[in-house]
């Protein structure tokens, strides 16, 4: 794994300038840094990271069992083959990212402990100025850049979302959120209640089953899951044939993406059939007579929320063994010894884990200004979920809901590099997206169609996000199979791009 030592830095009163400022050293930021070195080798750049290590989610989340809920053949970068099991632990993902950093000499570009407080654009100077706090020394530093590449993700790392329930203050045990898992938390011989039913809960429950007295997953409503071996038969067969790993990576990625696209489209065209297929997988893993209808049959159609893959059915094996259980119901209140449900049932707990989601963070909770005026991203319209009307020289990486985040990070990186090179050829120092004459009467809609996708964190934070239009170029389509061809084909001289 790459070293995390921070390079020597200039005195705080100096202002450093870079061609490109990358925000975040997670999966998107490290990928962006790689693509810059390959496609824009003459550009100077720096990667600013608040934490003391690269990795983003895979570094900040420390709860037991943390793993990917996407296969690493597509969550991994397209330029570096993934050679292990498709569902990977955080440690394995960090090791993979560390190899990317080391193999491409990226460590010298990364600055840890750098929290961005303010970002200001000046049209006079055609540059961004960042006010940054060095969190290891509380020192303030200033950096300027021609282009700002936001790779910080979409949620607040410092605190997860925990609803408030009556009586929480009376509970005599501990209440923790997986996003800030305490290092001193001892679960041995304890009854653990995990509130939630998403990918985090489905990871955490089997990881602690057998290590605590008992673990109960309490859900307000069920979630869809997919089960299967933590292996890709095609990859195994190709390795047996001694095919080169780079070829395996490309072939397996295309196979997975094709199958995922087919499955997603079927969830729209034949949702009931897909639903029954998913439920059949779960019934096969549980005892005959288990109440799958109550505990694992969601009220929404497949893919309106993210479907987590449960490798080797470990969640359901934990339930079948009796080490874990599932309760479906709504919380009335906390008590001193657990929670009371609206049904009247009480659940005893020594530890309550609120696996209840994220707090949406739009562009890192940074205070943005354009020419001295505060900017609200909710007042902008997005160009393909990457750029925003009235916001110069800025691109945001926002991945896919139904496919691996990194797929879009790679596509956006190609777009940014192509845009930077195009600006150089034009002699332009500024680019902004703007609605064209034919777009002026276009209906403006919320960032995502809630009939299409509606997780809680999106619904809670929709008012913070930019608007979308009813044309493909003014929306984040969430369709990798289309975007893999559309984004590379974007006409950078289209009237939507205004250069200066």
N, C-alpha and C positions, 0 to 999 in steps of 0.2 A: 504494500500500500504506500502511496506517495506520502512524503513528509508534509506536515502541516505547518511548519515554521513559517512565520511571516517575514518576507524580505525586508531589508532595511528601507526606511521611508524618510522622506525629506522633512524638514522642520515644518511645524504647523502653519507658519505665516506664509509659506510659499504656496503657489497654486500650480499644480501639475496639469498638463494638457495631454489628451489622447484623442486619436481619431474616433475610437469607439469605446463607450463605457458599457460594460456588461454587468447587470445587476443580478447576483445570485450565482453560487457555485454548486447548484444542484444538477440534475440530469440535463436540464436545458442549457444552463450557463456553461457547463463543461463542454457540451456538444457544440454550442455556439463558438466557444474559443477554438475548438479544433477546426471547425469549418472556416473561420477567419484565417487561420494560419495556412490553410490549404488553398482557399479561393481568393483571399485578399492578402497575400503575404507581405505587402508593403504597408499595411495599416498597423498603427500602434494601438494597443488596447490594454485594458485592465479589467479584471473580474473582481467585483466588490462583494464580499460575503459577511453577513452579520455574525454568523457562528464562528467557532474556532476550528472548523474542519469543513471539507467539501461533503456533498452528499444530500443536502436538503432534508427531505422527509426521512431518508434512510439513515441520517445522522441524528436528527432531533427526536425521532420516535424510538423509545427504548422499551416498550412493553413486551412481555414474553411472547415469543413466536413470531414477531413481526416479519412479514414476507410480502412479496409482490402479489397482487391479485390479477396481474396480466402476465402472459408468458414472456420470458426474457428473450425469446427469439425475435419478438417484435418490440418489446420494451427496451431491449439493447439497441445500441446504435447500429445503423445500417453498415457503417464502415469497420465495425469490430465484431467478429463472430462471437456468439454466446455458445459455449461448449458443454454446459452442465444441464441439470434438470430445469425444465421450463419455469416452474414456480420456485423462486429463489428467496433466500433469507436476506435481511438487510446487510448482514456481514458479507455475503457473497456479492451483493450489488455494489457495496462500497469497495470491495477488492477489485471488481471489474472497472469501476470508475477510476480507481487509483492507477490501474494499468494504463488507462487512456491518458491520464495526466503525465505519467512517467514516460510512456512511449513517445509522447509528442511534445515533451518539454514545456508543459503548460503551467507547472507550479510557480515559475518565476512571474507569471502574469496575475496570480491570485493574491488578493489581500484579505486576510481574515480579520475578524473583530471590527469590521467597517459597517456601521449602521447609517444608512442614508436618511436624513431628516427632512431635507428640502431639495427640490429640483426646480431650477428656474431656467426658462428659455428666454434668450434675448435675440430678437430679430435684427437688431443692429449689428451684433457680433456673429449671428448665426451659430450659436453654440449653447449647450446646456452647462449650467453650473450646479454642482452638487455640494451641499453642506453635509459633511459626514462626521459622525462621532466615532472615535476610536474607543470601543467599549472596554478594551483592556487597560486604557490609560485615562479615559474621559477627555481626551484631547480632541479638539475640533480641527478638521482638515478640509480643504477645498480642492475640488477637482473640476476641470472643465473637459468637455468633449463635444465633438461635432455630431455624434449620433448616440442615441440612448437605446440600448437593447435590454428590455425588461424580461428577465428569465427567473423571476423570484417566485413563480407559482401563483396560486389563487387563494390560499388560506393563510390565516395568521398562525405562525409557528409557536408563538409565546403562550397561547391559551386556546384550548378547545372549547366547543360549544356544550354547555351544560344547562339544561332548563332549570327553572326554579320550581321546586315542589314544596308544598306546605310541610312544615315539621323537619326540614332538613337540618336545622340547627339543633334539634333535640337528639339526633342520631348519635349514639355513643361510639360507633365504629369509625372507620376512615372512609371518606369519599374521595376517589381519585379519578382523573381523566386519563385515558391511555396516552394522550399526546404529551402529558407531563408526568409520566410514571415515576414514582419516588424510588430512589435506589435502595432505601431502607425498608421497603414494604415486604413484610414477612407474611406469606399466605399459608404456611404450613399449619395444618389442623384447623383452618379457618373456613367458614362458609362464605363463599364469594358470590355476590350477585352482580351480574353484568347486564346493564341496561342498554339495549340496542340489538339490532339484528343485521347490521351491514357487514362489510368485509372485515372491519376491525374486530367486531364481536366474534365472527366466524373463525378468525385467526386466534384470538385470545383464549376462547373457551377450550378448544382441544389442547392448547399449549399448557394450560394449568390444570386440566382434568387429571386427577391422580396425584397432583402435587399439593392440593388443598383438600379439606374434608369433603367438600362438594362444591360444584359450580353450577349456577342456574343462569340461563340466558332469559331475561325478561324482555319481551318485545310487545310494543303496542299493536303492531301488525306484522305479518310475515314478509319475508324477502325471498326472491328467487335465487337459487344456487345451481351451479353446474358441478357435477362430480366427475372424476376420472383419474387415471394414473398420472402421477407426476413425471410424465415422460412423453416424448413424441416418437411414435413408432417409426415414422419416416426418417427422422434423424438417426435413430438407432440403426436402421437398415442401411442407410448411406454410410454410416461409420463402419459397419461390418464390411462394407464394400471398399473401405479405405478411400472414400472420396475426400477431396480436400475440404477443410473446414470452411473456407470462404465460400465454396460452392454449396455446401450443406446449409450454411447460414442463409444464402440467397434463396435457395429452393424451398427450405422450410418456412421462411418468412412469407414467401408468396403463397404457399399452400395454406398456411394459417390465415393469412389475410383474406384469401378467397373464401375459405370456409366461414370465417367470421362475417364477411359481407353477405354471404348466402343466408346465414342464420339470422342476421339482423333484418334482412328484407323479409324473411319468412315471419318474423315477429310482427310485422305490419300486415302482411297479406294473409296469414293463417295463424293468428295469435292463439286461438284455442288449441290447435294441434301442437304448437310449440309449448304451450303451457302444460299440456298433458305429458309431453315427452320429458320435460324438466321434472315434473312431479313423479313420474315413473322411476327416474334415477334415484330419487330420495326414498321412495317406497322400497326399492330394492335393497337399501342399506339399513332400514329400520325393521324392528320386529313386526310380524304380521299383526294387524289390528291397531298399530300406532295411529294416533289421530293426526294424519297428515293434513286433512282438510282444515283443521283449526290452526295448526302450528306452522305449516309450510306452504299454504296456498294463499298467495297475495291477492289483494283486492284490485290491483292494477294489471294491465297487460304486460307481458315480458318486454323488457328493455325500456320501460318508462323510467326505471331507475337502474343503476349499474348492477349487473349480475356478476357476483363473485364466484371464482372457481375454487372449489374445495378439493385440494389435492388428496388423492387416496381416501377420500370421504372421511377424513379424520374427525370432523365435527360430528358426523352421524355415528361413527364408531364410539365416540365418547358418550353419546346419548344411549346407544344400545348397551354399552357396558354398565350403565348406571352411575358412572362417575360424573356425568353432566345431565342436566335436564333443561327443558324449555317450558316456559310459562307465557301464555299470551293474554294480555290484559292491560288495563290502564291504571296508573298509580293514582290513588286517592291522596295519600300523604305518607311521609316518613314517620316512623316511630323510633323509640329509643333503640330497638333491637332489629330494625329492618324496615320493610315497607308494607303498607296496607293497600290493597287494590280496590278499585271501585266495585268489584264483585263481592267484596267482603273478605276475600282470601288474604292471609298474611304470609309474608315471606321473611324468614329470619335470615339475618346477614351480619357478619363481622366486618366485611369490607364490601363497599358498593363501588363498582367501576362504571362510570357514565360514558359508554361508547356511543355517544349521542351526536357525533358529527363535528364539523368544522365551523369556524367563523370565517366567512368570506373576507378576503383582503384584496381590494382592487388596487393593483399596482403598488403593493407593499406598504399601504397606509402612509405613503410619502406625501408631503404637502407640495403640490405642483402649482407653479405659476407660469403664465405665458405673458411676457412683456409686462410684468408687474401685477397682472390680474390673476387672482386665484382661479384655478380651473377645476370644474366638476366634470368628471368623465361621464356622468349620467346625462350630461347635456350634449354629448357628442354622438356621432353615428359611426359605427365600426365599418372598416373596410376589411372584409373577409376575416374578422376576428383578430386582426393583426395590427392595423393602424386605425387612427381616429381623426375625424374631421376637425380641422383647426389645431391639430397638435403636430408640430413639425418634427421631423427627424427622430421619430420614436416608433418602435415596433415592440409588441407584447407577444410573448409565447403563451398561448392558451391551448392546451391539448384537446384530445378527444374524450368524450364520455364513454363511448362504446368500443374503443380501441385503445391501444397503448399510447400514452402521452408522447413518448419519444418519436413516434412516427411523424407527428406534426412538428415537433421540435426540429427534426432534420429538414422537413419541407420548408419551415419558416427560415431556418438558417440559410438554405439555398437562396431563398427570396431576398433576404437581407444582403447577402454577399453580391447577388446580381444587381440589386438596387444601388449599393455603394459603388460598384464598378460602373454602372450606368451613369450615376451622378458625376463621377470623375470624367467620363467621356464627354458629358454635356458641359462640363465646367460649372456645374450647379453645386451650391453649398447648402441648399435647403430644399426639402420636399415635404409637401403637405397633401393629404387627400381631401377632396372637396366634392360635393354632390354636383353632377353635371346638369346641364339644362334639362335633359330628359328625366332627371331624378327629382326635380324640384317638387313635384306633386306626389311623390312616392309615399305610401303610408309608412309611418315609423312605429315600430313594434318593440316589445321587450326583447332583451338579449337572446332569449331562447324561448321557443314555443313550449309551454308547459304541458301541452298534450303530447309533445314529442319526448320530453325529458323533464322530470320534476323532483329531483332530490331536495331534501329539506334545506341544505345550505344555499342552494340556488334560489329557492322561493323566499328565504329570509333576506337574501341580499340583492334581489333583482333590481331594487330601486337604486342601487349603487353603480350598476353596470351601464355601459353605453347602450344606445338604441341600435336596432337593426332595421334594415329596409326589407322590402318584399322581393328584392332581386338578389341573385346568388352572390354578386360581388359586394353587396352591403350586408352580408350575414356570415356568421360562422356556421357553415352548413353541417358540420359534424360527420361528413361523409368522406372518409379517407380514400375510398375507391375512386371517387370523382376528383378529389383535391390532388391526388398524386399526379394527375394529368393537367388539371386546371391551373394550379399555382405555378408550375414551371412555364406555363404558356401565357401568363399574365403579360399584357402589353404595357410596358413601363412608360410608353408615350401616350397611353390613353388619357383622355381629358380628366379622368378622376385624379391624376397625379399632377400637382401644380409645383413646378420647380422655380427656384429663385437663386 
